[in-house]
C-alpha cells in the first residue's frame, strides 16, 4: 500500500475545540468563547491550512470535556469569517437521527459554499444524557452508524443534478420529477425522504470517520473518504493503512481511499536539547494519581490501578480482553499492547497524556523529517497540527515547520479549488443511485 510517488500534497488540519482560553472566556463578561477560535480560523486560512477540526464529547468529566462546544454551531460561526478552509464537525451517529444529520450538514455545506465535512463517530460516552441506562455494544453502534451514513448519503443524492435550474429572473425553477423519495427501511431507521433542502455545493460533505477497532476499520473501509486514527508509530501506521485499504479495495472503493489522517502531538525546540528538556519537564509535572484514572479510561474504564506500584508493569490478569469492552476499543487495543510490551505503570500514565496519538519532539527540521518519513511511506495524507492558540508554538509552527514542509514540496502553497472536496483532491464520488435520484 505504500508509495513514494505522492502527487497529492499533505493536507494540514488544526483543531478548534476546547482549550484553556475557551474556559477563560466563559467567565469573562466582555469576551465570547468564540473570540480566540476566530483568530485560529483566520490564521489557519491565511497560512493555507486545509481545514478546521471540531472534536466533541457528550458528557462531563473526561479529559478535555469542558469547552468541547457543539461543533456544528462553532463551525457555522467560523464559516462566516473564512472563505476557503474546510470545516470538519465531529457528530455521533449513536444519539442523532440521520434525517436531522443530513439537514444539519447540508445546511453547513450551503452556508460555507461547499466546505463541510462530517467526522462520523459512534461515541463511547454520554448514554446517561440520552435516556439510555447502558451504552449499546460496539457492534450495535457500528451497525447503526452504517445505516445512518447510508441514509444520509441517499438523502443528499435524492435531488438529481438538474432538479433546480435558473428561471432567468434571478430565481430558481424546481423540476419536481428530479427529486425522489429514498424509501429507506433498515433495522434502525425508516426514512421516506427526499431531503427538504436543495442540492449541496459538494453533492455530499466530505466523509471523515474516526475509529480503529475492528468495527471502525470495517465502517471506514466502506464509507470514509478520510479516516482519523491514533497511530503512535510508523509500524502501526503501515499495518493500519494496509489493513483498511485492502478492505476498501475488496469493497470496490476507489484506489487510495480512505486517506489517512493522523494527529501529531509535537514538542518544538530551537534545539533538540531544548525540545527534550520540555518533554522531560512535562513528564516530571505529571499528576500520577490523576493519571491512574486517565490510564484506566484508556483501558476501557473497568480496571482499578489505585494501589499498583508505578515502576512495575500492570499484571496481565488486570488487562481487559478487548472484545469485552464496550468503550473505545481502539484505545484499549493500543494501551493493552503497550502494557504487554513491558512498559511500567509510570510509562503508561505518561503515554496516556497523548491518548495513543503520534508524538514527537525536536526542532522544526527534525519534526519535518518525522512527517516526511510517514508521508513518503504512503501512510499520511492529512495531518493534525495544533498550537495556533499559543504564541510560542505558533511561531515554531508557522515560521518553522510549515515553511520547511513547503520547501521540501510536501505541503502545497495554496488552495487548489473552490470546495473542501476539491482542496483535498479526492477522487470523484460514485454515481447517484438510479433508484433514488435520476440523472
Secondary structure, DSSP 8 states (H G I E B T S, - for coil): ---S---S-BEEEEE-S--HHHHHHHT-TT--TTHHHHHHHHHHHHTT-SEEEE----SSSSTT-TT---HHHHHHHHHTT-SSSEEEEEEESTTS-HHHHHHHHHHHHHHTTS-EEEEEE--SS-GGGTT-SS---HHHHHHHHHHHHHHHHHHHTTB-TTSEEE-SSSSEEE-GGGB----EE-SS-EE----SS---TTSS-EEEEE--SHHHHHHHHHH-SEEEE---SHHHHHHHHHHHHHHHHHTT--TT-SEEEEEEEEEE-SSHHHHHHHHHHHHHT--HHHHHHHHHHHTTS----TT--TTSB--GGGS--GGG--S-HHHHHHHHHHHHTT-BHHHHHHHHTTTT-EEEEE-HHHHHHHHHHHHHTT--SEEEE--TTSHHHHHHIIIIIHHHHHHTTSB-SS--SSSHHHHHT--------TTTS--
